Amino acid sequence: MPYLLLRGLSHSATACFLLLLTACAEVPAQPLSAAQTTATAASPTATEANTPTPLLSFEEWRMLLRSDAIAAGIDADLFDRTFAGITLDPNVIKADSSQPEFSRPVWEYIDGAVSVSRVAQGRLLKAQHRPTLKAIRSAYSVDHEVLIAIWGMESNYGSNIGSNNVIRSLATLAYDGRRQVFWRSQLLAALQILQAGDGPKQGLLGSWAGAMGQTQFMPTTFNQHAVDFDGDGHRDLWYSTPDALASAAHYLHASGWENGQPWGFEVGLPQGFDYAQADPEIRRSLAQWRALGVKPLRTVDANEQSQATLFLPAGHRGPAFLLLNNFRSILKYNNSTAYALAIGLLSDALDGNPGVQATWPRDDRQLGRSERIELQELLTSKGYEPGAADGIIGANTRKAVRAFQQSLGLPADGYPSHELLQQLK
Ligand code: CA
């Protein structure tokens, strides 16, 4: 799910949804234990974030939705059958309004994402599904490893696809949740999936936030990118692995995936390096980065003219990466840099490459949500412009942090550390 706003937030082992909440490195607040729900969809916007009190009863609201659905081409019978017995789901409302104080540090998130067992199982599955993966690569020009990595992250290789009734979840969110416009469009898209005859017999199952199947597609993403790859006439992301993997490939292809190119790679930085270069707005060719002394830690086969940005997910005390175009394609799948980094590192591991070599600053205490808000308020009071004090560390907050660090002559990595908060005080 695209940009910034979505963050993992599951109330059970099943589903997480990315929501407005970002830790320093945009780590989904809840591990990827399971369906990371990424959802992969058009994202809600921050401006829709308040929950208006519904003016209509659920029943009245449903009747209005019914008219809209019928006007959009949904059969009245199908609507009535689908909504028979549908009630609001209090667990969904609770999950949607949850704003956890703490989220996992990026290294813990990566540890969970690229665990020994996930890598081992992924390698086995990659070998097992080789003919399908080759056919998918011929059709969509997407490498095997990234598809297996997405499959592993989204549903633990299809073993955790979520058991919520997606119609009920989306109806609850569209009626009562934040970002009602977004949820209503997802709900109508879900009805279109049923109308096309693509859902499994037991109905649309998924995460509490409506992400479905082995690749956790949101309904609008499903309608745009899901494909029937096993040729049975149905797009089945729940129980057909060929359909699920090919749909992920189709989506990555549409997001500009460059087959055979890396997503990025770990680099070493020279002594005295200006950390302010680690700014997502600063793009240079690999040759230019090399000229600045930024060097890959392993042999990498990439075009020297490819544009890359420098990424320090845990600030200057942690590992550094150059990110290429394919990283941006993964971000279109799920707009969390931690997620995209995990997918990249898992793909590398599936390909037999070594893991992260530099040491993560594991002693670093992460800022909680209220501390991130305090940091933003202090930056504002000192004349910097971090944007709204919402606890989300986005581009503006990083820029403000960097400017403050530069004013003190500190390494300007834009990383909101606990020490920095103390200095602001
Ligand atoms: Ca199929």
Residues whose N, C-alpha, C, O or C-beta is under 5 A from the ligand:
A	BS01	CA	D228 F229 D230 G231 D232 G233 H234 R235 D236 S240 D243
